[in-house]
Amino acid sequence: MKKLFLWLTLLIVFIAVLAYSIVFSKFGNEFIASYIENKVNNPQQNIKFKVTNFRLRVDSLDFNAVINENSNISVNGALSIWNRWVDLKYDIKITDLSILNNFINQNLKSELFTNGVFKGDYQSAIIQGFSNIANSETKYNLVFKDFKIKDIFLELKNAKIDELLNFMNKPHYLNGDLTINANIKNIDNNNLDGKLIANISKGQLENDVINEEFNQTFSSKINIDGDIDASFLGKNAEIKTQLLTSIGNLILEKTLVDLEKDRVISDFKLEAKNLQKLESVFGRKLIGNFNTVGNILYENAIFNVDGKSDIFESSTVFRFKLEDNIAKDISFKVENTKIEKLLDFLNEPIYATGDLNVQGEIQNSKLEELSGTIISKISDAKLVNEVVNAVFKQELKTPVNFEMALNNQFIPNKIVSQMVLNSSIANLSAENGIYDLVEGVLKSDYLLKISSLDNLKDFTKTKLRGKLDIKGELEKKDMFLFATGKSSVLGGKLDFTLKNDDLTASLNDVSVKELSYMMYNPEFFNSRGDFNLNYNTITKQGNLVGKLFNGSFLPNDLSLLINHLAKFDLTKEIYETVNLNSEINDKQLTSNILMKSENTQIESKDVITDFDKNFIDAKLNTQIKNRSFNLSLIGEMNKPKISLDTKELLKNELDRKLEKNRDKIEEKLNKVLGENSDNEKAKELLKNIFR
């Protein structure tokens, strides 16, 4: 038994001596150094790790290594294997952190210099050090209990934000200085105790990077300063945040964080000072500023937000929740605002004034599950004629009052709208407007009711009377517009199609008499007719082709004049067809007209009709049976001056009477001439008389 105990004792001693010789001897140190090198280098491609010095003794450690020949790690000092304590100094210099990305599973860049001490035992230890991370002056102190971090002290002074972003391999969004002071005495979510203060100074957004990364077009520099003051106690944290920029401020006076329940409650105040600088964010240039205040609740991975705002000088309240980046249960109400304030906010000319109210309830904003309603109302509104005239090149003189109600229903991928616009000019309504949010296409019906065409005189520059209702459909996508319309007008039918700037229209079986009445022109002709129009709304050019059927002249100055001079009743003639062909140049028409009946033909070329000047200039080549003469109409369209070539008409009448009494005239002349009636001079005289 004694021999067995002796042998066991010798075996333990042998193993201990062998372990010592392996671990703490030169041979053992070289073996461990080689093992460390292989362990680091084998799985890596970018690292060449070389241990230049490794000396481990029971009471000391010296370790030096080189990484890729330009980075090094140095650790040396005292230690006790048996008592499990260390008193080591370290000095680390890594000029390119990206070489460690695969090794530490982090994507880092830049460089890192740090040095300090690691001192303590297995029950309590500290790491104290300095670093120049991001060109800063950094101090840190970590306290360990049972190999776990208990306390943290960090003083990060004037770190360059762009270098910190580079350190984390992030785009260079921001320049400026960052200072952090943290003193956390107990890193335990159940028993926190400490404080953290952070400050951003001299901050400035890097527009080129922001524009490229987020598809924006920032041009003006945006300056940023910020402060965060956080206190930790028990399971809670209380934070005050101020972010001040040249375009606005965000202030969170009191943010309460429950770390155990993962719950956050906070107030907020957003002050937008210069919305023009956010043109690329909103997609258009906005003018002015606005303030909004409210509260935020974060719980169960859901944000709940409610607040109020004075946007475009309104009384606005809102609430919504954000779940999985989808806004839900959105509710808002915009009251007591003015159209002119909204137009100014949108950087639009102030072409209208009035009251605006909007109210909305949207249950889900995800396109595939979209649902909700937005109701908008405009009341006591009026166009500002001076602005409308300048912007839209009109000549409005009469005040135009209007009101509007718009109801938008949200369904998956679409918005369905009903709209009613009532004005002193006309009423416009749509029962089923559908906007496809995926395709970006608007399709809608519409009904335009004009109770008195006289209301349009400022737009048409022509005095009209009667009424007009047009019903149709339209489609709009991007720069494409397509619209159709139908109406019962002038006893016939109107059909038109508008494709972008090109208008085609047809008037079928309309009354020319009613058309003259509508235009306040003399009712000189009674007929049914068809008209076809092709017109470009941009160039204001086109052509009008018309054909009248079974028409007749009505008693008027023209028919009375012809009846008196030509002894012919023009009103009894039936014109089976009348052809009209006009070229349109803005408000002026140049027309060719051809009219034929059994006994007459009237033809006119290059008739000028100017609706802007209410002027007509027409020369009519007229033939009645075997008599021809010229007729002109010139002056105001509703009362032109009629001129007749009476010389030609009287000559024809004289020729007719001379021919009728030819025999009697010859007989009397022969008596006068007597025996000279056969000579040449006498014959020439007779020829001239009857020519």
NUTOR-902643 format. One line per 8 residues: number of its first residue (from 1); their letters; for each residue z, y, x of C-alpha. Coordinates in nm, 3 decimals, always signed. Each point is the difference from the previous one (the first is absolute). Example, Ala and Ser with C-alpha at 12.3 -4.5 7.8 and 13.67 -1.06 7.14 Angstrom:
// residues 2
1> AS> +0.780:-0.450:+1.230  -0.066:+0.344:+0.137
This chain:
// residues 691
1> MKKLFLWL> +0.000:+0.000:+0.000  +0.088:+0.232:+0.284  -0.330:-0.085:+0.170  -0.194:+0.086:-0.319  +0.175:+0.337:-0.031  -0.071:+0.071:+0.366  -0.367:-0.081:-0.039  -0.028:+0.222:-0.310
9> TLLIVFIA> +0.165:+0.285:+0.185  -0.238:-0.038:+0.289  -0.296:-0.012:-0.241  +0.104:+0.326:-0.170  +0.051:+0.169:+0.333  -0.339:-0.126:+0.116  -0.170:+0.130:-0.312  +0.176:+0.335:+0.033
17> VLAYSIVF> -0.099:+0.027:+0.366  -0.355:-0.102:-0.088  -0.018:+0.255:-0.283  +0.139:+0.269:+0.224  -0.250:-0.084:+0.273  -0.284:+0.011:-0.253  +0.105:+0.314:-0.186  +0.163:+0.214:+0.265
25> SKFGNEFI> -0.170:-0.115:+0.318  -0.314:+0.154:+0.146  -0.197:-0.303:-0.107  +0.141:+0.023:-0.351  -0.066:+0.372:-0.023  -0.360:-0.052:+0.105  -0.034:-0.277:-0.257  +0.139:+0.223:-0.278
33> ASYIENKV> -0.221:+0.292:+0.107  -0.306:-0.224:-0.010  +0.101:-0.131:-0.340  +0.037:+0.355:-0.134  -0.341:+0.100:+0.136  -0.171:-0.298:-0.162  +0.180:+0.055:-0.326  -0.121:+0.361:-0.015
41> NNPQQNIK> -0.351:-0.040:+0.139  -0.125:-0.322:-0.157  -0.035:+0.112:-0.364  -0.127:+0.349:+0.098  -0.337:+0.128:+0.112  +0.074:+0.358:+0.094  +0.327:-0.050:+0.188  +0.038:-0.087:+0.365
49> FKVTNFRL> +0.375:-0.036:+0.036  +0.137:-0.049:+0.350  +0.367:-0.041:+0.094  +0.038:+0.169:+0.335  +0.373:-0.061:+0.037  +0.238:-0.232:-0.182  +0.348:-0.064:+0.133  +0.256:-0.148:-0.235
57> RVDSLDFN> +0.353:-0.066:+0.115  +0.313:-0.082:-0.192  +0.112:+0.361:+0.034  -0.324:+0.204:+0.030  -0.362:+0.032:-0.103  -0.296:+0.163:+0.168  -0.329:-0.011:-0.187  -0.324:+0.186:+0.071
65> AVINENSN> -0.339:-0.064:-0.157  -0.342:+0.162:-0.011  -0.233:+0.012:-0.299  -0.367:+0.051:+0.085  +0.097:+0.167:+0.328  +0.079:+0.340:-0.158  +0.302:-0.082:-0.216  +0.332:-0.140:+0.106
73> ISVNGALS> +0.334:-0.125:-0.126  +0.319:+0.014:+0.200  +0.338:-0.148:-0.104  +0.296:-0.031:+0.239  +0.376:+0.001:-0.001  +0.310:-0.211:-0.037  +0.061:-0.284:-0.244  +0.237:-0.284:-0.062
81> IWNRWVDL> -0.143:-0.327:-0.122  +0.342:-0.146:-0.069  +0.146:+0.304:-0.173  -0.328:+0.088:-0.171  -0.012:+0.370:+0.085  -0.259:+0.224:+0.163  -0.019:+0.335:+0.166  -0.370:+0.052:+0.058
89> KYDIKITD> -0.233:+0.288:+0.064  -0.362:-0.006:-0.118  -0.306:+0.209:+0.075  -0.319:-0.064:-0.194  -0.335:+0.167:+0.055  -0.304:-0.112:-0.205  -0.305:+0.223:+0.030  -0.201:-0.168:-0.275
97> LSILNNFI> +0.193:-0.159:-0.285  -0.316:-0.149:-0.154  +0.019:-0.285:+0.254  +0.312:-0.123:-0.183  -0.153:-0.002:-0.351  -0.054:-0.375:-0.017  +0.334:-0.072:+0.161  +0.213:+0.210:-0.238
105> NQNLKSEL> -0.229:-0.024:-0.307  -0.020:+0.379:-0.023  -0.296:+0.232:+0.045  +0.126:+0.261:+0.246  -0.164:+0.244:+0.237  +0.106:+0.269:+0.248  +0.265:-0.051:+0.269  +0.372:-0.063:+0.012
113> FTNGVFKG> +0.257:+0.095:+0.262  +0.366:-0.082:-0.059  +0.310:-0.075:+0.205  +0.365:-0.059:-0.067  +0.289:-0.245:+0.012  +0.091:-0.317:-0.188  +0.371:-0.060:+0.017  +0.250:-0.223:-0.181
121> DYQSAIIQ> +0.075:-0.355:-0.102  -0.092:-0.237:-0.279  +0.242:+0.172:-0.237  -0.079:+0.365:+0.072  -0.280:+0.160:+0.198  -0.188:+0.326:+0.031  -0.346:+0.111:+0.105  -0.025:+0.358:+0.116
129> GFSNIANS> -0.323:+0.151:+0.117  -0.255:+0.276:+0.032  -0.369:+0.011:-0.079  -0.294:+0.237:+0.008  -0.174:-0.160:-0.299  -0.265:+0.238:-0.143  +0.081:+0.248:+0.276  +0.350:+0.045:-0.141
137> ETKYNLVF> +0.351:+0.020:+0.136  +0.160:-0.302:-0.163  +0.350:-0.144:+0.024  +0.110:-0.315:-0.175  +0.318:-0.200:-0.029  +0.020:-0.340:-0.171  +0.331:-0.176:-0.064  -0.004:-0.380:-0.050
145> KDFKIKDI> +0.263:-0.215:-0.168  -0.046:-0.376:+0.023  -0.358:+0.057:+0.121  -0.084:+0.216:-0.304  -0.066:+0.375:+0.001  +0.295:+0.182:-0.154  -0.036:+0.368:+0.094  -0.301:+0.212:+0.090
153> FLELKNAK> -0.009:+0.336:+0.168  -0.345:+0.155:+0.051  -0.100:+0.341:+0.125  -0.377:+0.041:-0.003  -0.081:+0.353:+0.109  -0.339:+0.173:-0.028  -0.209:-0.313:-0.019  -0.370:+0.077:-0.036
161> IDELLNFM> -0.112:-0.130:-0.339  -0.356:-0.064:+0.114  +0.132:-0.217:+0.285  +0.231:-0.187:-0.238  -0.302:-0.072:-0.222  -0.189:-0.114:+0.305  +0.301:-0.214:+0.101  -0.026:-0.177:-0.340
169> NKPHYLNG> -0.379:-0.015:+0.029  -0.045:+0.228:-0.300  -0.267:+0.271:-0.040  +0.089:+0.344:+0.130  +0.080:+0.154:-0.342  +0.259:+0.253:+0.110  +0.108:+0.212:+0.293  +0.349:+0.138:+0.049
177> DLTINANI> +0.348:-0.078:+0.125  +0.242:-0.253:-0.147  +0.375:+0.004:+0.061  +0.232:-0.272:-0.133  +0.376:-0.022:+0.027  +0.155:-0.318:-0.136  +0.361:-0.109:+0.014  +0.049:-0.318:-0.202
185> KNIDNNNL> +0.342:-0.149:+0.057  -0.050:-0.316:-0.196  -0.336:-0.172:-0.052  +0.104:-0.195:-0.306  -0.164:+0.048:-0.337  +0.335:-0.060:-0.165  +0.204:+0.237:+0.213  -0.220:+0.274:+0.145
193> DGKLIANI> +0.149:+0.301:+0.171  -0.209:+0.259:+0.176  -0.247:+0.283:-0.003  -0.366:+0.060:+0.089  -0.171:+0.336:+0.046  -0.373:+0.034:+0.066  -0.209:+0.312:+0.056  -0.374:+0.063:+0.027
201> SKGQLEND> -0.094:+0.331:+0.160  -0.329:+0.163:+0.100  -0.180:-0.261:-0.207  -0.368:+0.033:-0.071  -0.242:-0.239:-0.168  -0.290:-0.117:+0.213  -0.282:+0.079:-0.244  -0.273:-0.195:+0.178
209> VINEEFNQ> +0.202:-0.322:-0.017  +0.117:+0.060:-0.359  -0.356:+0.073:-0.112  -0.137:-0.313:+0.163  +0.279:-0.236:-0.106  +0.032:+0.122:-0.361  -0.349:+0.140:-0.065  +0.122:+0.357:-0.034
217> TFSSKINI> -0.142:+0.337:+0.106  +0.304:+0.198:+0.116  -0.103:+0.304:+0.201  +0.305:+0.229:+0.013  +0.294:-0.107:+0.213  +0.301:-0.128:-0.194  +0.338:+0.058:+0.163  +0.299:-0.225:-0.071
225> DGDIDASF> +0.376:+0.026:+0.060  +0.250:-0.246:-0.138  +0.367:-0.101:-0.007  +0.174:-0.320:-0.108  +0.379:-0.018:-0.024  +0.134:-0.345:-0.093  +0.358:-0.120:-0.037  +0.095:-0.370:-0.027
233> LGKNAEIK> +0.318:-0.123:-0.162  +0.075:-0.353:-0.117  -0.304:-0.136:-0.181  -0.150:+0.342:-0.067  -0.196:+0.271:+0.170  -0.036:+0.365:-0.100  -0.304:+0.187:+0.135  -0.121:+0.359:-0.011
241> TQLLTSIG> -0.366:+0.059:+0.084  -0.201:+0.318:+0.056  -0.369:-0.007:+0.087  -0.140:+0.351:+0.042  -0.375:+0.053:+0.049  -0.248:+0.284:-0.010  -0.141:-0.136:-0.329  +0.326:-0.090:-0.173
249> NLILEKTL> +0.353:-0.130:+0.021  +0.163:-0.326:-0.105  +0.378:+0.010:-0.039  +0.227:-0.291:-0.090  +0.347:+0.149:-0.024  +0.185:-0.323:-0.071  -0.137:-0.351:+0.040  +0.246:-0.282:-0.066
257> VDLEKDRV> -0.084:-0.346:+0.136  +0.183:-0.315:-0.109  -0.083:-0.243:+0.281  +0.152:-0.299:-0.174  -0.197:+0.044:-0.324  -0.309:+0.149:+0.170  +0.029:+0.299:-0.234  -0.091:+0.364:+0.067
265> ISDFKLEA> +0.077:+0.308:-0.212  -0.130:+0.341:+0.104  -0.089:+0.345:-0.123  -0.314:+0.171:+0.129  -0.156:+0.343:+0.015  -0.364:+0.050:+0.092  -0.130:+0.350:+0.070  -0.378:+0.018:+0.053
273> KNLQKLES> -0.078:+0.337:+0.157  -0.368:-0.012:+0.095  -0.207:-0.246:-0.201  -0.325:+0.124:+0.153  +0.081:-0.198:+0.314  +0.012:-0.322:-0.208  -0.357:+0.027:-0.124  -0.100:-0.332:+0.157
281> VFGRKLIG> +0.301:-0.176:-0.154  -0.066:+0.118:-0.356  -0.378:-0.004:+0.029  -0.034:+0.368:-0.089  +0.130:+0.340:+0.102  +0.320:+0.097:-0.182  +0.154:+0.348:-0.002  +0.366:+0.092:-0.005
289> NFNTVGNI> +0.319:-0.199:+0.020  +0.237:-0.199:-0.217  +0.353:-0.137:+0.005  +0.135:-0.325:-0.136  +0.353:-0.139:-0.007  +0.136:-0.330:-0.122  +0.170:-0.328:+0.075  -0.097:-0.335:+0.151
297> LYENAIFN> +0.154:-0.341:-0.060  -0.105:-0.299:+0.210  +0.130:-0.336:-0.119  -0.138:-0.353:-0.008  -0.306:+0.117:+0.198  -0.087:+0.253:-0.273  -0.009:+0.380:+0.030  +0.096:+0.204:-0.307
305> VDGKSDIF> -0.081:+0.371:+0.020  +0.065:+0.283:-0.246  -0.030:+0.373:+0.043  -0.131:+0.336:-0.111  -0.252:+0.244:+0.143  -0.139:+0.352:-0.041  -0.357:-0.102:+0.093  -0.248:+0.273:-0.106
313> ESSTVFRF> +0.299:+0.186:-0.144  +0.072:-0.265:-0.264  +0.308:-0.175:-0.128  -0.073:-0.356:+0.111  +0.219:-0.308:-0.013  -0.094:-0.347:+0.121  +0.127:-0.348:+0.076  -0.151:-0.322:+0.133
321> KLEDNIAK> +0.084:-0.315:+0.186  -0.177:-0.153:+0.298  -0.010:-0.378:+0.022  -0.213:-0.185:+0.257  -0.175:+0.333:+0.071  -0.105:+0.022:-0.366  +0.119:+0.295:-0.211  +0.137:-0.109:-0.338
329> DISFKVEN> +0.178:+0.153:-0.299  -0.139:+0.344:+0.083  +0.108:+0.276:-0.236  -0.072:+0.371:+0.034  -0.016:+0.316:-0.205  -0.162:+0.330:+0.103  +0.098:+0.289:-0.225  -0.017:+0.378:-0.013
337> TKIEKLLD> -0.283:+0.035:+0.245  -0.314:+0.209:-0.014  -0.363:-0.096:+0.050  -0.044:+0.292:+0.237  +0.286:-0.128:+0.218  -0.156:-0.347:+0.014  -0.343:+0.142:+0.088  +0.151:+0.215:+0.274
345> FLNEPIYA> +0.190:-0.303:+0.134  -0.328:-0.198:+0.006  -0.176:+0.288:+0.180  -0.232:+0.051:-0.297  -0.113:+0.335:-0.143  +0.224:+0.120:-0.286  -0.265:-0.040:-0.270  +0.249:-0.078:-0.279
353> TGDLNVQG> +0.354:+0.078:-0.109  +0.230:-0.185:-0.238  +0.288:-0.242:-0.037  -0.003:-0.354:+0.140  +0.229:-0.294:-0.076  -0.035:-0.355:+0.134  +0.209:-0.307:-0.075  -0.047:-0.350:+0.139
361> EIQNSKLE> +0.143:-0.352:-0.011  -0.155:-0.256:+0.236  +0.159:-0.343:+0.005  -0.202:-0.142:+0.291  -0.229:+0.178:+0.245  -0.156:-0.313:+0.148  -0.368:+0.010:-0.098  -0.011:-0.361:-0.118
369> ELSGTIIS> +0.309:+0.054:-0.217  -0.042:+0.369:-0.084  +0.171:+0.116:-0.319  +0.127:+0.330:-0.137  -0.087:+0.330:-0.166  -0.047:+0.363:+0.107  -0.031:+0.272:-0.265  -0.115:+0.350:+0.095
377> KISDAKLV> -0.014:+0.309:-0.221  -0.145:+0.346:+0.057  +0.085:+0.273:-0.251  -0.045:+0.375:-0.043  -0.274:-0.012:+0.262  -0.275:+0.250:+0.070  -0.287:+0.025:+0.246  +0.013:+0.285:+0.251
385> NEVVNAVF> -0.352:+0.129:-0.055  -0.021:+0.204:+0.319  +0.077:-0.307:+0.213  -0.222:-0.234:-0.203  -0.287:+0.246:+0.033  +0.043:+0.028:+0.376  +0.053:-0.371:+0.072  -0.244:-0.154:-0.249
393> KQELKTPV> -0.253:+0.285:-0.013  +0.050:+0.071:-0.368  +0.015:+0.321:-0.201  +0.284:-0.066:-0.241  +0.111:+0.298:-0.204  +0.172:-0.153:-0.304  +0.352:-0.142:+0.057  +0.007:-0.383:+0.000
401> NFEMALNN> +0.322:-0.164:-0.119  +0.063:-0.373:+0.018  +0.254:-0.283:-0.016  -0.020:-0.361:+0.111  +0.178:-0.332:-0.048  -0.065:-0.292:+0.237  +0.145:-0.348:-0.043  -0.044:-0.244:+0.293
409> QFIPNKIV> +0.084:-0.369:-0.054  +0.035:-0.211:+0.317  -0.114:-0.362:-0.013  -0.078:-0.240:+0.287  -0.254:+0.168:+0.232  -0.090:+0.267:-0.260  +0.102:+0.323:-0.169  -0.097:+0.035:-0.366
417> SQMVLNSS> -0.003:+0.359:-0.128  -0.019:+0.192:-0.326  -0.063:+0.373:+0.023  -0.027:+0.289:-0.247  -0.104:+0.349:+0.117  -0.011:+0.273:-0.263  -0.128:+0.345:+0.090  -0.137:+0.313:-0.160
425> IANLSAEN> -0.344:-0.108:+0.124  -0.015:-0.369:-0.086  +0.208:-0.313:-0.042  -0.036:-0.300:+0.230  +0.160:-0.341:-0.048  -0.013:-0.346:+0.159  +0.139:-0.311:-0.167  -0.053:-0.260:+0.271
433> GIYDLVEG> -0.026:+0.127:+0.355  +0.046:-0.279:+0.256  +0.049:+0.059:+0.372  -0.032:-0.311:+0.218  +0.240:+0.049:+0.292  -0.161:-0.279:+0.203  -0.363:+0.107:-0.040  +0.074:+0.372:-0.030
441> VLKSDYLL> -0.214:+0.027:-0.314  +0.070:+0.215:-0.307  -0.165:-0.096:-0.330  +0.069:+0.187:-0.321  -0.126:+0.089:-0.342  +0.015:+0.363:-0.115  -0.050:+0.217:-0.306  -0.088:+0.368:+0.038
449> KISSLDNL> +0.031:+0.211:-0.317  -0.127:+0.359:+0.002  +0.084:+0.159:-0.333  -0.199:+0.317:+0.076  -0.273:+0.025:+0.261  +0.066:+0.373:+0.006  +0.310:-0.086:+0.209  -0.231:-0.103:+0.286
457> KDFTKTKL> -0.176:+0.333:+0.036  +0.182:+0.085:+0.324  -0.120:-0.329:+0.151  -0.352:-0.024:-0.142  -0.076:+0.374:+0.025  -0.177:-0.056:-0.333  +0.132:+0.069:-0.344  +0.003:-0.318:-0.208
465> RGKLDIKG> +0.128:-0.102:-0.341  +0.084:-0.325:-0.169  +0.217:-0.287:+0.119  -0.048:-0.303:+0.223  +0.177:-0.335:+0.045  -0.089:-0.222:+0.295  +0.126:-0.353:+0.048  -0.061:-0.198:+0.315
473> ELEKKDMF> +0.123:-0.189:+0.303  +0.038:+0.076:+0.369  +0.052:-0.185:+0.328  +0.124:+0.152:+0.326  +0.040:-0.159:+0.343  +0.029:+0.197:+0.322  -0.304:+0.232:-0.002  -0.177:-0.187:-0.281
481> LFATGKSS> +0.005:+0.134:-0.358  -0.173:-0.152:-0.300  +0.038:+0.134:-0.355  -0.171:-0.052:-0.335  +0.023:+0.191:-0.326  -0.124:-0.009:-0.360  +0.010:+0.253:-0.280  -0.145:+0.078:-0.342
489> VLGGKLDF> -0.139:+0.349:+0.038  -0.265:+0.220:-0.167  -0.063:-0.271:-0.254  -0.095:-0.245:+0.276  +0.148:-0.194:+0.288  +0.102:+0.099:+0.353  +0.026:-0.257:+0.281  +0.064:+0.085:+0.363
497> TLKNDDLT> +0.083:-0.166:+0.332  +0.152:+0.173:+0.301  -0.026:-0.182:+0.334  +0.173:+0.208:+0.265  -0.201:+0.326:-0.012  -0.298:-0.129:-0.201  +0.001:+0.054:-0.376  -0.245:-0.166:-0.236
505> ASLNDVSV> +0.019:+0.076:-0.371  -0.200:-0.060:-0.315  +0.003:+0.177:-0.335  -0.164:-0.205:-0.272  -0.112:+0.111:-0.345  +0.174:+0.336:+0.021  -0.079:+0.303:-0.217  -0.168:+0.287:+0.184
513> KELSYMMY> +0.108:+0.234:-0.278  +0.365:-0.099:+0.053  -0.045:+0.037:+0.377  -0.125:+0.357:-0.050  +0.293:+0.071:-0.229  +0.248:-0.143:+0.253  -0.144:+0.223:+0.274  -0.010:+0.312:-0.219
521> NPEFFNSR> -0.381:+0.007:+0.039  -0.240:+0.090:-0.283  -0.072:-0.301:-0.220  -0.376:+0.011:+0.046  -0.090:-0.370:-0.003  +0.108:-0.298:-0.210  -0.043:-0.343:+0.156  +0.165:-0.316:+0.123
529> GDFNLNYN> -0.020:-0.069:+0.371  +0.083:-0.219:+0.298  +0.105:+0.143:+0.336  +0.061:-0.163:+0.338  +0.189:+0.176:+0.280  +0.033:-0.077:+0.371  +0.230:+0.240:+0.184  +0.196:+0.019:+0.324
537> TITKQGNL> +0.336:+0.171:-0.045  +0.021:+0.104:+0.367  -0.347:+0.143:+0.054  -0.014:+0.109:-0.368  -0.360:-0.108:-0.016  -0.183:-0.245:-0.221  -0.251:-0.033:-0.283  +0.000:-0.016:-0.378
545> VGKLFNGS> -0.272:-0.177:-0.198  -0.016:+0.035:-0.377  -0.222:-0.112:-0.287  +0.023:+0.142:-0.352  -0.132:-0.175:-0.310  -0.146:+0.129:-0.328  +0.114:+0.354:+0.063  -0.083:+0.324:-0.175
553> FLPNDLSL> +0.061:+0.368:+0.061  +0.261:+0.169:-0.214  -0.058:+0.350:-0.139  +0.072:+0.242:+0.282  -0.135:+0.306:+0.173  -0.265:-0.205:+0.181  -0.134:-0.175:-0.311  +0.000:+0.325:-0.199
561> LINHLAKF> -0.193:+0.180:+0.275  -0.265:-0.270:+0.024  -0.027:-0.018:-0.377  -0.054:+0.374:-0.018  -0.255:+0.026:+0.277  -0.174:-0.335:-0.015  +0.036:-0.060:-0.371  +0.139:-0.345:+0.080
569> DLTKEIYE> +0.327:-0.154:-0.121  +0.144:-0.165:+0.310  +0.293:-0.150:-0.193  -0.230:-0.240:-0.187  -0.116:-0.173:+0.315  +0.153:-0.338:+0.092  +0.029:-0.076:+0.369  +0.009:-0.375:+0.033
577> TVNLNSEI> +0.102:+0.022:+0.367  +0.120:+0.280:+0.222  +0.034:-0.068:+0.375  +0.252:+0.182:+0.217  +0.044:-0.040:+0.376  +0.254:+0.216:+0.183  +0.111:+0.030:+0.360  +0.365:+0.103:+0.036
585> NDKQLTSN> +0.130:+0.222:+0.278  +0.364:+0.080:-0.063  +0.006:+0.194:-0.330  -0.374:+0.073:-0.003  -0.268:-0.218:-0.161  -0.372:+0.015:+0.076  -0.182:-0.175:-0.284  -0.344:-0.111:-0.117
593> ILMKSENT> -0.052:-0.034:-0.376  -0.288:-0.149:-0.199  -0.014:+0.009:-0.383  -0.285:-0.133:-0.216  -0.059:-0.007:-0.373  -0.308:-0.046:-0.215  -0.102:+0.365:+0.027  +0.193:+0.136:+0.297
601> QIESKDVI> +0.083:-0.057:+0.363  +0.267:+0.188:+0.191  +0.036:-0.047:+0.374  +0.223:+0.175:+0.249  +0.054:-0.057:+0.369  +0.281:+0.117:+0.226  +0.225:+0.124:-0.279  +0.311:+0.151:+0.161
609> TDFDKNFI> +0.328:-0.050:-0.183  +0.306:+0.141:+0.178  +0.326:-0.101:-0.171  +0.210:+0.201:+0.243  -0.182:+0.322:-0.089  -0.082:-0.106:-0.359  -0.365:+0.077:+0.079  -0.336:-0.153:-0.098
617> DAKLNTQI> -0.352:+0.070:+0.126  -0.275:-0.202:-0.169  -0.377:+0.048:-0.037  -0.150:-0.214:-0.278  -0.370:-0.079:-0.001  -0.063:-0.035:-0.372  -0.298:-0.140:-0.185  -0.024:+0.012:-0.379
625> KNRSFNLS> -0.308:-0.182:-0.121  -0.282:+0.165:+0.196  +0.200:+0.310:+0.094  +0.188:+0.038:+0.329  +0.252:+0.260:+0.111  +0.299:+0.042:+0.231  +0.357:+0.045:-0.111  +0.298:+0.098:+0.217
633> LIGEMNKP> +0.376:-0.021:-0.053  +0.219:+0.191:+0.242  +0.359:+0.122:-0.001  +0.326:-0.136:-0.141  -0.027:-0.362:-0.111  +0.155:+0.062:-0.340  -0.225:+0.301:-0.068  -0.302:+0.015:+0.229
641> KISLDTKE> -0.270:+0.263:-0.023  -0.320:-0.151:-0.144  -0.333:+0.134:+0.128  -0.341:-0.102:-0.136  -0.342:+0.055:+0.155  -0.132:+0.175:-0.314  -0.325:+0.106:+0.170  -0.116:-0.354:+0.037
649> LLKNELDR> +0.124:-0.091:-0.349  -0.175:+0.301:-0.161  -0.319:-0.070:+0.195  -0.003:-0.351:-0.134  +0.058:+0.129:-0.352  -0.282:+0.256:+0.044  -0.237:-0.265:+0.135  +0.077:-0.215:-0.301
657> KLEKNRDK> -0.078:+0.283:-0.244  -0.314:+0.101:+0.191  -0.128:-0.353:-0.008  +0.078:-0.026:-0.370  -0.210:+0.317:-0.074  -0.264:-0.055:+0.265  -0.299:+0.004:-0.239  +0.102:+0.323:-0.170
665> IEEKLNKV> +0.061:+0.173:+0.334  -0.338:-0.110:+0.137  -0.175:+0.118:-0.315  +0.157:+0.347:+0.025  -0.074:+0.028:+0.370  -0.364:-0.095:-0.054  -0.030:+0.275:-0.259  +0.150:+0.251:+0.242
673> LGENSDNE> -0.215:-0.107:+0.294  -0.311:-0.040:-0.202  -0.307:-0.087:+0.202  +0.206:-0.008:+0.322  +0.207:-0.297:-0.116  -0.206:-0.247:+0.202  +0.023:+0.173:+0.335  +0.239:-0.120:+0.270
681> KAKELLKN> +0.260:+0.275:-0.040  +0.039:-0.077:-0.366  +0.047:-0.368:+0.069  +0.265:+0.076:+0.268  +0.193:+0.217:-0.244  +0.009:-0.276:-0.260  +0.112:-0.247:+0.268  +0.287:+0.221:+0.112
689> IFR> +0.123:+0.046:-0.354  +0.018:-0.370:-0.068  +0.119:-0.102:+0.344
